[in-house]
Each structure stands twice: as C-alpha cells, then as structure tokens.
Amino acid sequence: MKNALIPVVTMVGGGIPSLVGGSVIIEYIFNLPGMGRLMVDALNERDYPIISAINLIMGHHRHRQ
C-alpha cells in the first residue's frame, strides 16, 4: 500500500499550492470566510488534522474536475 500511494501523493501534492493559493488570495482581498482562510489559520496554529482535511477535500475536488 505504501508504494502504491507514491504516485497519488505526487499528483495531488503538485496541485494543492495553486488551489490553496488562489482561494487564500480571493478570501483575503474580499474579506470572505472560507477554506483558504481556515487553511492559513490552521497552518499558523499548527492544527494538523484541519490541514490534512482541507488537503484531502481540495485534492478530491481537483480530481473530479
């Protein structure tokens, strides 16, 4: 199982910065609450379960498009 996840992590890991970066910029410019702002707050507080959940949701959303 561990060896099978290497390509999955590589593909998902490459797209996450663009997804999170875009949502963070829009949410901070327009002062909107959302997943980007939640992600930044979780990173600042080192809240790893929330960071993992947001990565999972955004990675799944990217895969479905």
PDB file with one MODEL, atoms N, CA, C and O in Angstrom:
MODEL        1
ATOM      1  N   MET A   1       0.828  -1.193   0.000  1.00  0.00           N
ATOM      2  CA  MET A   1       0.000   0.000   0.000  1.00  0.00           C
ATOM      3  C   MET A   1       0.869   1.253   0.000  1.00  0.00           C
ATOM      4  O   MET A   1       0.558   2.220  -0.695  1.00  0.00           O
ATOM      5  N   LYS A   2       1.945   1.245   0.766  1.00  0.00           N
ATOM      6  CA  LYS A   2       2.784   2.425   0.861  1.00  0.00           C
ATOM      7  C   LYS A   2       3.397   2.761  -0.502  1.00  0.00           C
ATOM      8  O   LYS A   2       3.454   3.933  -0.877  1.00  0.00           O
ATOM      9  N   ASN A   3       3.847   1.768  -1.234  1.00  0.00           N
ATOM     10  CA  ASN A   3       4.433   2.019  -2.551  1.00  0.00           C
ATOM     11  C   ASN A   3       3.390   2.469  -3.565  1.00  0.00           C
ATOM     12  O   ASN A   3       3.714   3.211  -4.491  1.00  0.00           O
ATOM     13  N   ALA A   4       2.155   2.036  -3.407  1.00  0.00           N
ATOM     14  CA  ALA A   4       1.097   2.418  -4.342  1.00  0.00           C
ATOM     15  C   ALA A   4       0.676   3.875  -4.160  1.00  0.00           C
ATOM     16  O   ALA A   4       0.138   4.474  -5.091  1.00  0.00           O
ATOM     17  N   LEU A   5       0.903   4.450  -2.999  1.00  0.00           N
ATOM     18  CA  LEU A   5       0.484   5.827  -2.740  1.00  0.00           C
ATOM     19  C   LEU A   5       1.469   6.876  -3.241  1.00  0.00           C
ATOM     20  O   LEU A   5       1.129   8.059  -3.284  1.00  0.00           O
ATOM     21  N   ILE A   6       2.662   6.482  -3.616  1.00  0.00           N
ATOM     22  CA  ILE A   6       3.671   7.451  -4.050  1.00  0.00           C
ATOM     23  C   ILE A   6       3.193   8.264  -5.257  1.00  0.00           C
ATOM     24  O   ILE A   6       3.288   9.490  -5.208  1.00  0.00           O
ATOM     25  N   PRO A   7       2.685   7.656  -6.341  1.00  0.00           N
ATOM     26  CA  PRO A   7       2.214   8.491  -7.455  1.00  0.00           C
ATOM     27  C   PRO A   7       0.998   9.338  -7.107  1.00  0.00           C
ATOM     28  O   PRO A   7       0.841  10.442  -7.629  1.00  0.00           O
ATOM     29  N   VAL A   8       0.143   8.834  -6.234  1.00  0.00           N
ATOM     30  CA  VAL A   8      -1.045   9.600  -5.830  1.00  0.00           C
ATOM     31  C   VAL A   8      -0.630  10.854  -5.071  1.00  0.00           C
ATOM     32  O   VAL A   8      -1.127  11.944  -5.354  1.00  0.00           O
ATOM     33  N   VAL A   9       0.258  10.707  -4.127  1.00  0.00           N
ATOM     34  CA  VAL A   9       0.730  11.851  -3.341  1.00  0.00           C
ATOM     35  C   VAL A   9       1.447  12.848  -4.244  1.00  0.00           C
ATOM     36  O   VAL A   9       1.316  14.057  -4.053  1.00  0.00           O
ATOM     37  N   THR A  10       2.192  12.363  -5.209  1.00  0.00           N
ATOM     38  CA  THR A  10       2.901  13.243  -6.129  1.00  0.00           C
ATOM     39  C   THR A  10       1.928  14.067  -6.961  1.00  0.00           C
ATOM     40  O   THR A  10       2.118  15.274  -7.110  1.00  0.00           O
ATOM     41  N   MET A  11       0.898  13.443  -7.499  1.00  0.00           N
ATOM     42  CA  MET A  11      -0.062  14.168  -8.330  1.00  0.00           C
ATOM     43  C   MET A  11      -0.891  15.157  -7.514  1.00  0.00           C
ATOM     44  O   MET A  11      -1.096  16.292  -7.942  1.00  0.00           O
ATOM     45  N   VAL A  12      -1.361  14.744  -6.366  1.00  0.00           N
ATOM     46  CA  VAL A  12      -2.177  15.624  -5.526  1.00  0.00           C
ATOM     47  C   VAL A  12      -1.325  16.742  -4.950  1.00  0.00           C
ATOM     48  O   VAL A  12      -1.766  17.890  -4.894  1.00  0.00           O
ATOM     49  N   GLY A  13      -0.125  16.427  -4.528  1.00  0.00           N
ATOM     50  CA  GLY A  13       0.755  17.425  -3.928  1.00  0.00           C
ATOM     51  C   GLY A  13       1.139  18.534  -4.882  1.00  0.00           C
ATOM     52  O   GLY A  13       1.400  19.656  -4.448  1.00  0.00           O
ATOM     53  N   GLY A  14       1.180  18.248  -6.168  1.00  0.00           N
ATOM     54  CA  GLY A  14       1.541  19.271  -7.139  1.00  0.00           C
ATOM     55  C   GLY A  14       0.464  20.315  -7.366  1.00  0.00           C
ATOM     56  O   GLY A  14       0.779  21.449  -7.726  1.00  0.00           O
ATOM     57  N   GLY A  15      -0.795  19.964  -7.165  1.00  0.00           N
ATOM     58  CA  GLY A  15      -1.883  20.888  -7.433  1.00  0.00           C
ATOM     59  C   GLY A  15      -2.377  21.657  -6.230  1.00  0.00           C
ATOM     60  O   GLY A  15      -3.073  22.660  -6.384  1.00  0.00           O
ATOM     61  N   ILE A  16      -2.040  21.216  -5.051  1.00  0.00           N
ATOM     62  CA  ILE A  16      -2.565  21.851  -3.837  1.00  0.00           C
ATOM     63  C   ILE A  16      -2.108  23.300  -3.674  1.00  0.00           C
ATOM     64  O   ILE A  16      -2.926  24.141  -3.300  1.00  0.00           O
ATOM     65  N   PRO A  17      -0.846  23.632  -3.934  1.00  0.00           N
ATOM     66  CA  PRO A  17      -0.469  25.051  -3.759  1.00  0.00           C
ATOM     67  C   PRO A  17      -1.280  26.015  -4.616  1.00  0.00           C
ATOM     68  O   PRO A  17      -1.625  27.104  -4.157  1.00  0.00           O
ATOM     69  N   SER A  18      -1.586  25.636  -5.838  1.00  0.00           N
ATOM     70  CA  SER A  18      -2.369  26.550  -6.683  1.00  0.00           C
ATOM     71  C   SER A  18      -3.802  26.678  -6.198  1.00  0.00           C
ATOM     72  O   SER A  18      -4.377  27.765  -6.244  1.00  0.00           O
ATOM     73  N   LEU A  19      -4.386  25.578  -5.732  1.00  0.00           N
ATOM     74  CA  LEU A  19      -5.755  25.639  -5.213  1.00  0.00           C
ATOM     75  C   LEU A  19      -5.836  26.489  -3.954  1.00  0.00           C
ATOM     76  O   LEU A  19      -6.678  27.381  -3.847  1.00  0.00           O
ATOM     77  N   VAL A  20      -4.960  26.207  -3.012  1.00  0.00           N
ATOM     78  CA  VAL A  20      -4.989  26.934  -1.742  1.00  0.00           C
ATOM     79  C   VAL A  20      -4.574  28.380  -1.958  1.00  0.00           C
ATOM     80  O   VAL A  20      -5.169  29.288  -1.378  1.00  0.00           O
ATOM     81  N   GLY A  21      -3.565  28.603  -2.781  1.00  0.00           N
ATOM     82  CA  GLY A  21      -3.096  29.966  -3.031  1.00  0.00           C
ATOM     83  C   GLY A  21      -4.166  30.846  -3.638  1.00  0.00           C
ATOM     84  O   GLY A  21      -4.336  31.993  -3.226  1.00  0.00           O
ATOM     85  N   GLY A  22      -4.890  30.324  -4.612  1.00  0.00           N
ATOM     86  CA  GLY A  22      -5.956  31.103  -5.238  1.00  0.00           C
ATOM     87  C   GLY A  22      -7.072  31.431  -4.275  1.00  0.00           C
ATOM     88  O   GLY A  22      -7.561  32.560  -4.249  1.00  0.00           O
ATOM     89  N   SER A  23      -7.483  30.455  -3.482  1.00  0.00           N
ATOM     90  CA  SER A  23      -8.577  30.710  -2.544  1.00  0.00           C
ATOM     91  C   SER A  23      -8.144  31.647  -1.428  1.00  0.00           C
ATOM     92  O   SER A  23      -8.939  32.470  -0.974  1.00  0.00           O
ATOM     93  N   VAL A  24      -6.908  31.538  -0.982  1.00  0.00           N
ATOM     94  CA  VAL A  24      -6.424  32.428   0.079  1.00  0.00           C
ATOM     95  C   VAL A  24      -6.402  33.871  -0.409  1.00  0.00           C
ATOM     96  O   VAL A  24      -6.835  34.771   0.312  1.00  0.00           O
ATOM     97  N   ILE A  25      -5.912  34.101  -1.599  1.00  0.00           N
ATOM     98  CA  ILE A  25      -5.832  35.468  -2.132  1.00  0.00           C
ATOM     99  C   ILE A  25      -7.220  36.083  -2.273  1.00  0.00           C
ATOM    100  O   ILE A  25      -7.447  37.216  -1.851  1.00  0.00           O
ATOM    101  N   ILE A  26      -8.141  35.341  -2.863  1.00  0.00           N
ATOM    102  CA  ILE A  26      -9.507  35.855  -3.044  1.00  0.00           C
ATOM    103  C   ILE A  26     -10.177  36.118  -1.706  1.00  0.00           C
ATOM    104  O   ILE A  26     -10.837  37.143  -1.535  1.00  0.00           O
ATOM    105  N   GLU A  27     -10.016  35.208  -0.759  1.00  0.00           N
ATOM    106  CA  GLU A  27     -10.677  35.381   0.539  1.00  0.00           C
ATOM    107  C   GLU A  27     -10.106  36.545   1.327  1.00  0.00           C
ATOM    108  O   GLU A  27     -10.842  37.230   2.037  1.00  0.00           O
ATOM    109  N   TYR A  28      -8.803  36.781   1.215  1.00  0.00           N
ATOM    110  CA  TYR A  28      -8.231  37.910   1.936  1.00  0.00           C
ATOM    111  C   TYR A  28      -8.545  39.235   1.248  1.00  0.00           C
ATOM    112  O   TYR A  28      -8.738  40.238   1.935  1.00  0.00           O
ATOM    113  N   ILE A  29      -8.603  39.277  -0.063  1.00  0.00           N
ATOM    114  CA  ILE A  29      -8.921  40.524  -0.769  1.00  0.00           C
ATOM    115  C   ILE A  29     -10.354  40.956  -0.465  1.00  0.00           C
ATOM    116  O   ILE A  29     -10.604  42.125  -0.168  1.00  0.00           O
ATOM    117  N   PHE A  30     -11.290  40.015  -0.539  1.00  0.00           N
ATOM    118  CA  PHE A  30     -12.701  40.340  -0.352  1.00  0.00           C
ATOM    119  C   PHE A  30     -13.202  40.088   1.070  1.00  0.00           C
ATOM    120  O   PHE A  30     -14.399  40.201   1.334  1.00  0.00           O
ATOM    121  N   ASN A  31     -12.294  39.748   1.983  1.00  0.00           N
ATOM    122  CA  ASN A  31     -12.627  39.511   3.395  1.00  0.00           C
ATOM    123  C   ASN A  31     -13.753  38.481   3.538  1.00  0.00           C
ATOM    124  O   ASN A  31     -14.738  38.715   4.237  1.00  0.00           O
ATOM    125  N   LEU A  32     -13.592  37.354   2.872  1.00  0.00           N
ATOM    126  CA  LEU A  32     -14.572  36.277   2.909  1.00  0.00           C
ATOM    127  C   LEU A  32     -14.099  35.149   3.818  1.00  0.00           C
ATOM    128  O   LEU A  32     -12.914  34.817   3.829  1.00  0.00           O
ATOM    129  N   PRO A  33     -15.007  34.566   4.569  1.00  0.00           N
ATOM    130  CA  PRO A  33     -14.614  33.365   5.308  1.00  0.00           C
ATOM    131  C   PRO A  33     -14.643  32.172   4.352  1.00  0.00           C
ATOM    132  O   PRO A  33     -15.514  32.086   3.487  1.00  0.00           O
ATOM    133  N   GLY A  34     -13.709  31.273   4.508  1.00  0.00           N
ATOM    134  CA  GLY A  34     -13.692  30.115   3.627  1.00  0.00           C
ATOM    135  C   GLY A  34     -12.553  29.177   3.964  1.00  0.00           C
ATOM    136  O   GLY A  34     -11.873  29.326   4.979  1.00  0.00           O
ATOM    137  N   MET A  35     -12.360  28.201   3.082  1.00  0.00           N
ATOM    138  CA  MET A  35     -11.365  27.168   3.345  1.00  0.00           C
ATOM    139  C   MET A  35      -9.938  27.693   3.234  1.00  0.00           C
ATOM    140  O   MET A  35      -9.051  27.204   3.933  1.00  0.00           O
ATOM    141  N   GLY A  36      -9.700  28.670   2.380  1.00  0.00           N
ATOM    142  CA  GLY A  36      -8.358  29.236   2.269  1.00  0.00           C
ATOM    143  C   GLY A  36      -7.933  29.927   3.548  1.00  0.00           C
ATOM    144  O   GLY A  36      -6.814  29.745   4.029  1.00  0.00           O
ATOM    145  N   ARG A  37      -8.829  30.712   4.086  1.00  0.00           N
ATOM    146  CA  ARG A  37      -8.523  31.404   5.345  1.00  0.00           C
ATOM    147  C   ARG A  37      -8.406  30.408   6.497  1.00  0.00           C
ATOM    148  O   ARG A  37      -7.552  30.553   7.372  1.00  0.00           O
ATOM    149  N   LEU A  38      -9.274  29.397   6.486  1.00  0.00           N
ATOM    150  CA  LEU A  38      -9.186  28.340   7.501  1.00  0.00           C
ATOM    151  C   LEU A  38      -7.847  27.631   7.414  1.00  0.00           C
ATOM    152  O   LEU A  38      -7.250  27.296   8.437  1.00  0.00           O
ATOM    153  N   MET A  39      -7.369  27.398   6.186  1.00  0.00           N
ATOM    154  CA  MET A  39      -6.088  26.729   5.994  1.00  0.00           C
ATOM    155  C   MET A  39      -4.941  27.565   6.547  1.00  0.00           C
ATOM    156  O   MET A  39      -4.052  27.032   7.211  1.00  0.00           O
ATOM    157  N   VAL A  40      -4.952  28.864   6.282  1.00  0.00           N
ATOM    158  CA  VAL A  40      -3.892  29.740   6.790  1.00  0.00           C
ATOM    159  C   VAL A  40      -3.924  29.785   8.315  1.00  0.00           C
ATOM    160  O   VAL A  40      -2.880  29.709   8.961  1.00  0.00           O
ATOM    161  N   ASP A  41      -5.110  29.907   8.886  1.00  0.00           N
ATOM    162  CA  ASP A  41      -5.223  29.924  10.351  1.00  0.00           C
ATOM    163  C   ASP A  41      -4.753  28.604  10.950  1.00  0.00           C
ATOM    164  O   ASP A  41      -4.082  28.596  11.982  1.00  0.00           O
ATOM    165  N   ALA A  42      -5.101  27.483  10.309  1.00  0.00           N
ATOM    166  CA  ALA A  42      -4.666  26.177  10.805  1.00  0.00           C
ATOM    167  C   ALA A  42      -3.151  26.024  10.689  1.00  0.00           C
ATOM    168  O   ALA A  42      -2.519  25.436  11.566  1.00  0.00           O
ATOM    169  N   LEU A  43      -2.572  26.544   9.623  1.00  0.00           N
ATOM    170  CA  LEU A  43      -1.112  26.489   9.480  1.00  0.00           C
ATOM    171  C   LEU A  43      -0.427  27.317  10.564  1.00  0.00           C
ATOM    172  O   LEU A  43       0.584  26.897  11.126  1.00  0.00           O
ATOM    173  N   ASN A  44      -0.977  28.485  10.851  1.00  0.00           N
ATOM    174  CA  ASN A  44      -0.385  29.328  11.893  1.00  0.00           C
ATOM    175  C   ASN A  44      -0.495  28.697  13.274  1.00  0.00           C
ATOM    176  O   ASN A  44       0.384  28.886  14.115  1.00  0.00           O
ATOM    177  N   GLU A  45      -1.571  27.948  13.512  1.00  0.00           N
ATOM    178  CA  GLU A  45      -1.776  27.304  14.809  1.00  0.00           C
ATOM    179  C   GLU A  45      -1.254  25.876  14.857  1.00  0.00           C
ATOM    180  O   GLU A  45      -1.340  25.216  15.893  1.00  0.00           O
ATOM    181  N   ARG A  46      -0.710  25.393  13.734  1.00  0.00           N
ATOM    182  CA  ARG A  46      -0.193  24.026  13.604  1.00  0.00           C
ATOM    183  C   ARG A  46      -1.256  22.991  13.954  1.00  0.00           C
ATOM    184  O   ARG A  46      -1.015  22.055  14.716  1.00  0.00           O
ATOM    185  N   ASP A  47      -2.424  23.186  13.380  1.00  0.00           N
ATOM    186  CA  ASP A  47      -3.562  22.287  13.597  1.00  0.00           C
ATOM    187  C   ASP A  47      -3.582  21.265  12.461  1.00  0.00           C
ATOM    188  O   ASP A  47      -4.270  21.449  11.457  1.00  0.00           O
ATOM    189  N   TYR A  48      -2.824  20.197  12.635  1.00  0.00           N
ATOM    190  CA  TYR A  48      -2.594  19.231  11.563  1.00  0.00           C
ATOM    191  C   TYR A  48      -3.842  18.479  11.102  1.00  0.00           C
ATOM    192  O   TYR A  48      -3.947  18.211   9.905  1.00  0.00           O
ATOM    193  N   PRO A  49      -4.786  18.124  11.959  1.00  0.00           N
ATOM    194  CA  PRO A  49      -5.995  17.462  11.438  1.00  0.00           C
ATOM    195  C   PRO A  49      -6.789  18.336  10.458  1.00  0.00           C
ATOM    196  O   PRO A  49      -7.306  17.829   9.463  1.00  0.00           O
ATOM    197  N   ILE A  50      -6.889  19.634  10.729  1.00  0.00           N
ATOM    198  CA  ILE A  50      -7.607  20.522   9.815  1.00  0.00           C
ATOM    199  C   ILE A  50      -6.838  20.681   8.514  1.00  0.00           C
ATOM    200  O   ILE A  50      -7.439  20.689   7.440  1.00  0.00           O
ATOM    201  N   ILE A  51      -5.526  20.807   8.592  1.00  0.00           N
ATOM    202  CA  ILE A  51      -4.703  20.920   7.392  1.00  0.00           C
ATOM    203  C   ILE A  51      -4.863  19.677   6.522  1.00  0.00           C
ATOM    204  O   ILE A  51      -5.014  19.784   5.305  1.00  0.00           O
ATOM    205  N   SER A  52      -4.831  18.512   7.134  1.00  0.00           N
ATOM    206  CA  SER A  52      -4.991  17.260   6.379  1.00  0.00           C
ATOM    207  C   SER A  52      -6.368  17.168   5.745  1.00  0.00           C
ATOM    208  O   SER A  52      -6.492  16.730   4.602  1.00  0.00           O
ATOM    209  N   ALA A  53      -7.402  17.573   6.467  1.00  0.00           N
ATOM    210  CA  ALA A  53      -8.758  17.504   5.930  1.00  0.00           C
ATOM    211  C   ALA A  53      -8.934  18.445   4.741  1.00  0.00           C
ATOM    212  O   ALA A  53      -9.551  18.067   3.745  1.00  0.00           O
ATOM    213  N   ILE A  54      -8.410  19.651   4.827  1.00  0.00           N
ATOM    214  CA  ILE A  54      -8.534  20.600   3.721  1.00  0.00           C
ATOM    215  C   ILE A  54      -7.766  20.093   2.504  1.00  0.00           C
ATOM    216  O   ILE A  54      -8.248  20.203   1.377  1.00  0.00           O
ATOM    217  N   ASN A  55      -6.587  19.546   2.720  1.00  0.00           N
ATOM    218  CA  ASN A  55      -5.830  18.979   1.602  1.00  0.00           C
ATOM    219  C   ASN A  55      -6.590  17.836   0.949  1.00  0.00           C
ATOM    220  O   ASN A  55      -6.604  17.721  -0.276  1.00  0.00           O
ATOM    221  N   LEU A  56      -7.215  17.002   1.746  1.00  0.00           N
ATOM    222  CA  LEU A  56      -7.978  15.876   1.212  1.00  0.00           C
ATOM    223  C   LEU A  56      -9.167  16.377   0.393  1.00  0.00           C
ATOM    224  O   LEU A  56      -9.420  15.879  -0.705  1.00  0.00           O
ATOM    225  N   ILE A  57      -9.887  17.348   0.916  1.00  0.00           N
ATOM    226  CA  ILE A  57     -11.063  17.873   0.213  1.00  0.00           C
ATOM    227  C   ILE A  57     -10.649  18.586  -1.072  1.00  0.00           C
ATOM    228  O   ILE A  57     -11.263  18.369  -2.117  1.00  0.00           O
ATOM    229  N   MET A  58      -9.636  19.418  -1.015  1.00  0.00           N
ATOM    230  CA  MET A  58      -9.213  20.145  -2.215  1.00  0.00           C
ATOM    231  C   MET A  58      -8.602  19.199  -3.244  1.00  0.00           C
ATOM    232  O   MET A  58      -8.784  19.400  -4.445  1.00  0.00           O
ATOM    233  N   GLY A  59      -7.898  18.197  -2.807  1.00  0.00           N
ATOM    234  CA  GLY A  59      -7.341  17.224  -3.737  1.00  0.00           C
ATOM    235  C   GLY A  59      -8.423  16.422  -4.417  1.00  0.00           C
ATOM    236  O   GLY A  59      -8.317  16.117  -5.605  1.00  0.00           O
ATOM    237  N   HIS A  60      -9.474  16.072  -3.677  1.00  0.00           N
ATOM    238  CA  HIS A  60     -10.593  15.324  -4.245  1.00  0.00           C
ATOM    239  C   HIS A  60     -11.354  16.208  -5.224  1.00  0.00           C
ATOM    240  O   HIS A  60     -11.777  15.744  -6.282  1.00  0.00           O
ATOM    241  N   HIS A  61     -11.528  17.462  -4.880  1.00  0.00           N
ATOM    242  CA  HIS A  61     -12.251  18.397  -5.753  1.00  0.00           C
ATOM    243  C   HIS A  61     -11.496  18.580  -7.060  1.00  0.00           C
ATOM    244  O   HIS A  61     -12.116  18.626  -8.123  1.00  0.00           O
ATOM    245  N   ARG A  62     -10.175  18.684  -7.006  1.00  0.00           N
ATOM    246  CA  ARG A  62      -9.372  18.848  -8.213  1.00  0.00           C
ATOM    247  C   ARG A  62      -9.452  17.605  -9.092  1.00  0.00           C
ATOM    248  O   ARG A  62      -9.497  17.713 -10.317  1.00  0.00           O
ATOM    249  N   HIS A  63      -9.469  16.449  -8.485  1.00  0.00           N
ATOM    250  CA  HIS A  63      -9.517  15.197  -9.222  1.00  0.00           C
ATOM    251  C   HIS A  63     -10.829  15.040  -9.982  1.00  0.00           C
ATOM    252  O   HIS A  63     -10.842  14.473 -11.075  1.00  0.00           O
ATOM    253  N   ARG A  64     -11.921  15.528  -9.425  1.00  0.00           N
ATOM    254  CA  ARG A  64     -13.240  15.354 -10.040  1.00  0.00           C
ATOM    255  C   ARG A  64     -13.474  16.305 -11.200  1.00  0.00           C
ATOM    256  O   ARG A  64     -14.352  16.055 -12.026  1.00  0.00           O
ATOM    257  N   GLN A  65     -12.708  17.395 -11.287  1.00  0.00           N
ATOM    258  CA  GLN A  65     -12.954  18.375 -12.354  1.00  0.00           C
ATOM    259  C   GLN A  65     -12.377  17.946 -13.635  1.00  0.00           C
ATOM    260  O   GLN A  65     -12.495  18.656 -14.634  1.00  0.00           O
TER     261      GLN A  65
ENDMDL
END
